[in-house]
Amino acid sequence: MIQPLTMTSPDRADAWAEGEAYEPYIGRWSRLVARDFIDWLALPSGGRWLDIGCGTGALTQTIVQRTQPAAVATRPIGSSVSRGVQHLIHE
């Protein structure tokens, strides 16, 4: 009997599971959307932010650059944390 491959199949490699593979393809679009999203929120400076599932850090980086936050925390999910988020954490 042939078993279909699913996202949870051990034989299936998920190309988007690693932040470094995801970033060149989707990250650039995430940054564009993040800028528009943050601007659309129109929140005052000095807010406290929590980015759950921060992935490559596109939204987190945009929050830092555009909102002058009082605090930013990230909660990575899975193994998709890229060097971008690691860099933000260590700044």
N, C-alpha and C positions, 0 to 999 in steps of 0.2 A: 504494500500500500504506500502510495506517495503522500508524504506529509507536506502541506503548503507551508511556505515560509511566512512567518509573522514577525512583527517587530520584536517579539520576545524570543524568537528562535535563536539558539546559540550559534547557528550557522550563518546568520544574517549580520552583516556588518553595517552599522548605521553610520553613514558618512557625516551626519550632523551631530553625532554624539560628542565630538571633540571640538572645543572652541576654536582651535587653530585651523581646522578644516572648514568650519562654518563661517568664520570671519570674512574671508575674501569674497564669498558669494552672497551672503545675506547681510553681513555686518554693515556694508556700505549703505544698504537700503534702510537698515535699522536706524542708522544715524540721521538720515533725512527725515524719517517718520518721527523719531524722537524729538528733533528740533521743533517740528510743527506741533507735536503733541504738547510739549512743555510750554511753548508760546500760547497755544490754545487754552491751556489751563489758567494762564494769567494770574498765577499766585504771587503773593508778595514775597520779597526776599526774606531770608532768615528762617525758612521752614525746616522741619525735620523730615527726612525721607527714609523709606525702607524699600529697597528694590528686591523683591522675592523672585528667585529664578533669574538672577542677573545675567546669566550666560556670558556673552562676550564683553559686557560692560558698556554697550552703546548708550543705553538709557542712563545708566549711572554717570557716565562721563558727561553727558549732556546736562544732567541735573547739576553737576558740579560747575560746569562752565556757564550755565545760563541763569541760575537761580540764587547764587550766593547763599547756599544753605548753612544753617547752624550745625546740622549733622546729617550724615548720610551713612546708612548701614546697608550691607548687602547680605543676602542669604542665598548662596549658590544651591542649585539643585542638580544632582548628577555630577558628571565629570566635564561639563561644558565650560568651565571657567577658564578663560584665556589669560594670556599675559596682560591684556588690557585691564582686566579686573584686578589681577594681582598687583599691577602697578598702582592702581587707584587706592588699593588697601594699604599699600606701604608708603604713600605720599604723606 
